[in-house]
Amino acid sequence: MSPLPPGSLLTVSVDAPRRALLSRRHTALHIVNTLALRDYGAWITGAQIGEAYIRGSTSRLKTTPPL
């Protein structure tokens, strides 16, 4: 496939249900990040948000006593 020449007109569309799903999951990840930081001193340092799942990596900043 060759690049489009400058000034080309395009027609695009947004998959609204998929966009809404990813938006909700993005918001949920912000909530999880806030709780992880507040309750465990852990930041989410990496994340993947997809249609089937959300994955987050954390970095622990403070320790808790052993059980």
N, C-alpha and C positions, 0 to 999 in steps of 0.2 A: 504494500500500500504506500503510495507516495504522499508526501505532506500536502496539505491544502495551500493553495496560493493565498497570499495576504489579501484581505478584503472579501474572502469567501463568505457567503451567507450560510448559516447552519440552522437546522431545526432540531431542538432537543426536547426531551420530556423527562419529568421526574416521576419515579415510581413512588407515589404518595404513601401507600401502606408500608412499604419497606422503609422509607424515610422516617415515618412516624415511629416505627418499631426501633430503629437505630437511635432516634432522638430520645425515646423513653429509656433505653438502655444506657445511653450516655449520661442522662440525668441520674439514673440509679447508681452508676459508678461514682458520681460526685458524692452521693449520699454515703456509699460504702467507704469512700476515702475519708470523709469527715468523721465517721464512726471509728474507723481504724486508727486515725490520728488521735482523736479524743480519748478513746478507751484503751488503746494499746501503744500509742506513740509510734505508729507505723504509717509511713507514706506509701501510697501506690506509686511505684517508680516506673511501671510499664503496664500497658493494657492493650488488649485486642477486643474490639466490639464487633460481633457478627450477628447474623440472623439466628443462629442456633445457640450461641453462648456468649458469655463475657468472661474474659480471663484477666486477672490482675496480679502483678507481682508487687510485693511489699518490701520495704526496708525498715527494719525494726530499730527504733531510736532509743527506747528505754527498756530496761529489763524488769521482769516481774520475779517475785520470790519463787523458788522451786516448790513444787507440790509435795 
